């Protein structure tokens, strides 16, 4: 499969129009159309953005393949965990900072008096 065939398949599988995809990667609809017709290839940063958006590797998008080699379940779950655990870790980090700041200000001690 060519880059354009893979991109079109991924876009349609995601239920996305060319206009929506274009907006998500900050290009024109005509650029997406040219990519899907294999008239042009996107810039490197756009290929990376497309891979991230669809949860595939840049390797998958760029290498011509005779068979569809979509990411395995393990690759998809690994990407999901990496992205979401990172977000959770950042949220917990900010919560710990906020808790520490409130403790330093003595607000937590005042709250403890009301709870006991």
VOBA-1610 file (N, C-alpha, C; in pm, whole numbers, padded with zeros to 5 digits, always signed):
BEGIN
Unk+00084-00119+00000Unk+00000+00000+00000Unk+00088+00124+00000Unk+00040+00226-00066Unk+00113+00352-00070Unk+00076+00437+00050Unk+00153+00545+00069Unk+00124+00639+00176Unk-00020+00689+00164Unk-00057+00731+00044Unk-00190+00787+00022Unk-00302+00688+00053Unk-00283+00563+00013Unk-00385+00461+00041Unk-00399+00438+00192Unk-00285+00433+00260Unk-00290+00413+00405Unk-00356+00531+00475Unk-00317+00652+00434Unk-00374+00772+00495Unk-00525+00777+00474Unk-00568+00752+00353Unk-00712+00754+00324Unk-00785+00647+00406Unk-00728+00529+00415Unk-00790+00423+00494Unk-00800+00458+00641Unk-00693+00512+00697Unk-00694+00550+00839Unk-00794+00662+00864Unk-00798+00759+00772Unk-00890+00872+00788Unk-01034+00825+00785Unk-01066+00740+00688Unk-01203+00690+00677Unk-01239+00601+00796Unk-01145+00519+00840Unk-01169+00432+00956Unk-01199+00516+01081Unk-01137+00634+01089Unk-01161+00724+01202Unk-01287+00807+01181Unk-01353+00792+01067Unk-01476+00866+01040Unk-01450+01015+01019Unk-01337+01047+00961Unk-01295+01185+00947Unk-01303+01228+00800Unk-01345+01349+00776Unk-01343+01403+00640Unk-01204+01461+00613Unk-01178+01489+00486Unk-01050+01553+00452Unk-01040+01690+00518Unk-01152+01761+00527Unk-01152+01893+00590Unk-01112+01884+00737Unk-01169+01787+00808Unk-01139+01771+00951Unk-00993+01733+00970Unk-00944+01639+00890Unk-00804+01599+00900Unk-00713+01718+00872Unk-00745+01793+00769Unk-00664+01910+00732Unk-00656+02008+00849Unk-00769+02030+00914Unk-00772+02121+01029Unk-00686+02069+01143Unk-00692+01939+01167Unk-00616+01879+01277Unk-00465+01889+01258Unk-00419+01883+01132Unk-00275+01891+01108Unk-00234+02026+01048Unk-00328+02119+01047Unk-00301+02257+01008Unk-00250+02269+00863Unk-00324+02208+00772Unk-00297+02220+00629Unk-00429+02241+00557Unk-00424+02261+00426Unk-00547+02277+00349Unk-00606+02140+00315Unk-00735+02139+00282Unk-00799+02015+00239Unk-00735+01966+00110Unk-00692+02061+00026Unk-00629+02023-00101Unk-00497+01949-00075Unk-00424+01988+00030Unk-00299+01918+00063Unk-00328+01774+00101Unk-00432+01753+00183Unk-00470+01618+00222Unk-00510+01538+00099Unk-00584+01600+00009Unk-00626+01534-00114Unk-00505+01491-00197Unk-00407+01580-00210Unk-00285+01546-00286Unk-00208+01433-00220Unk-00203+01432-00087Unk-00135+01323-00016Unk-00205+01191-00045Unk-00338+01192-00037Unk-00414+01068-00057Unk-00406+01018-00201Unk-00385+01108-00295Unk-00368+01066-00436Unk-00222+01037-00468Unk-00136+01041-00367Unk+00008+01016-00383Unk+00074+01112-00482Unk+00021+01233-00491Unk+00083+01334-00575Unk+00200+01400-00503Unk+00186+01415-00372Unk+00292+01473-00289Unk+00296+01399-00157Unk+00406+01419-00085Unk+00418+01367+00051Unk+00423+01485+00146Unk+00369+01469+00266Unk+00374+01579+00363Unk+00516+01599+00417Unk+00537+01715+00477Unk+00663+01744+00544Unk+00678+01647+00661Unk+00801+01630+00705Unk+00831+01535+00812Unk+00746+01558+00936Unk+00734+01683+00979Unk+00656+01710+01101Unk+00509+01674+01085Unk+00458+01684+00963Unk+00319+01645+00937Unk+00303+01494+00939Unk+00405+01422+00889Unk+00401+01275+00894Unk+00397+01230+01040Unk+00479+01293+01125Unk+00481+01259+01267Unk+00345+01291+01331Unk+00289+01406+01297Unk+00157+01443+01352Unk+00050+01344+01308Unk+00054+01301+01182Unk-00043+01204+01132Unk-00029+01070+01203Unk+00096+01027+01222Unk+00120+00900+01291Unk+00065+00906+01433Unk+00091+01017+01502Unk+00039+01033+01639Unk-00113+01036+01640Unk-00170+01108+01547Unk-00315+01122+01540Unk-00384+00987+01521Unk-00329+00903+01434Unk-00393+00775+01403Unk-00337+00658+01484Unk-00238+00684+01569Unk-00184+00577+01653Unk-00106+00473+01575Unk-00035+00516+01472Unk+00050+00426+01394Unk+00192+00482+01396Unk+00285+00405+01343Unk+00422+00453+01336Unk+00445+00528+01206Unk+00545+00615+01207Unk+00582+00682+01083Unk+00632+00580+00982Unk+00696+00477+01032Unk+00745+00368+00948Unk+00628+00305+00871Unk+00520+00279+00941Unk+00401+00220+00878Unk+00349+00312+00766Unk+00343+00442+00795Unk+00291+00535+00695Unk+00380+00547+00573Unk+00510+00549+00592Unk+00602+00583+00484Unk+00650+00465+00400Unk+00655+00347+00459Unk+00705+00232+00382Unk+00595+00174+00294Unk+00626+00154+00167Unk+00532+00086+00078Unk+00522-00059+00121Unk+00402-00110+00131Unk+00380-00247+00174Unk+00275-00311+00085Unk+00294-00439+00060Unk+00196-00511-00021Unk+00077-00553+00065Unk+00101-00572+00195Unk-00007-00610+00287Unk-00026-00499+00389Unk-00147-00490+00439Unk-00173-00394+00544Unk-00114-00445+00674Unk-00027-00366+00731Unk+00034-00404+00858Unk+00000-00299+00962Unk-00126-00292+00996Unk-00168-00195+01097Unk-00104-00232+01230Unk-00095-00136+01321Unk-00031-00165+01449Unk-00103-00278+01522Unk-00025-00357+01592Unk-00083-00467+01667Unk-00156-00413+01788Unk-00237-00499+01848Unk-00309-00462+01968Unk-00211-00419+02077Unk-00099-00492+02086Unk+00002-00460+02186Unk+00061-00321+02164Unk+00091-00287+02039Unk+00145-00155+02008Unk+00043-00045+02041Unk-00084-00069+02008Unk-00187+00031+02038Unk-00204+00048+02188Unk-00206-00063+02263Unk-00225-00051+02408Unk-00102+00012+02473Unk+00016-00018+02419Unk+00138+00042+02473Unk+00136+00194+02453Unk+00096+00238+02334Unk+00087+00382+02306Unk-00017+00446+02398Unk-00132+00380+02414Unk-00238+00432+02500Unk-00186+00449+02643Unk-00121+00345+02696Unk-00070+00351+02833Unk+00035+00460+02848Unk+00125+00469+02753Unk+00230+00570+02761Unk+00171+00710+02765Unk+00076+00737+02677Unk+00017+00870+02671Unk-00065+00901+02795Unk-00149+00807+02838Unk-00240+00834+02948Unk-00173+00825+03084Unk-00076+00737+03100Unk-00004+00732+03227Unk+00080+00857+03246Unk+00133+00910+03137Unk+00207+01036+03146Unk+00118+01149+03192Unk-00003+01155+03138Unk-00099+01257+03179Unk-00137+01241+03325Unk-00164+01118+03366Unk-00199+01091+03505Unk-00085+01131+03599Unk+00038+01100+03559Unk+00154+01135+03642Unk+00165+01286+03657Unk+00141+01360+03550Unk+00147+01507+03559Unk+00037+01559+03651Unk-00083+01504+03641Unk-00193+01549+03727Unk-00160+01521+03874Unk-00111+01400+03901Unk-00076+01366+04039Unk+00039+01452+04090Unk+00133+01484+04002Unk+00243+01572+04041Unk+00193+01709+04081Unk+00103+01766+04000Unk+00047+01897+04033Unk-00037+01891+04160Unk-00108+01781+04180Unk-00188+01766+04303Unk-00096+01763+04425Unk+00017+01693+04414Unk+00112+01688+04526Unk+00170+01825+04553Unk+00200+01901+04449Unk+00252+02037+04467Unk+00148+02125+04535Unk+00023+02115+04489Unk-00084+02195+04550Unk-00103+02157+04697Unk-00101+02028+04726Unk-00116+01980+04864Unk-00004+02036+04952Unk+00119+02031+04901Unk+00234+02084+04975Unk+00222+02233+04998Unk+00176+02307+04896Unk+00160+02451+04911Unk+00054+02483+05016Unk-00057+02412+05014Unk-00162+02435+05113Unk-00112+02401+05253Unk-00033+02296+05264Unk+00022+02258+05393Unk+00116+02365+05445Unk+00198+02419+05357Unk+00290+02525+05397Unk+00215+02649+05444Unk+00104+02677+05381Unk+00025+02794+05419Unk-00057+02770+05545Unk-00060+02650+05593Unk-00134+02619+05714Unk-00281+02595+05692Unk-00325+02598+05571Unk-00468+02580+05541Unk-00513+02439+05579Unk-00427+02342+05559Unk-00466+02205+05592Unk-00483+02186+05742Unk-00402+02255+05821Unk-00416+02245+05967Unk-00549+02302+06013Unk-00590+02410+05951Unk-00720+02470+05985Unk-00832+02373+05947Unk-00821+02311+05831Unk-00923+02218+05786Unk-00929+02095+05878Unk-00814+02050+05928Unk-00811+01934+06017Unk-00887+01961+06146Unk-00881+02086+06194Unk-00952+02122+06318Unk-01103+02105+06298Unk-01154+02144+06182Unk-01296+02132+06156Unk-01340+01988+06136Unk-01250+01902+06087Unk-01286+01763+06060Unk-01278+01677+06184Unk-01209+01718+06286Unk-01193+01635+06405Unk-01281+01681+06515
//
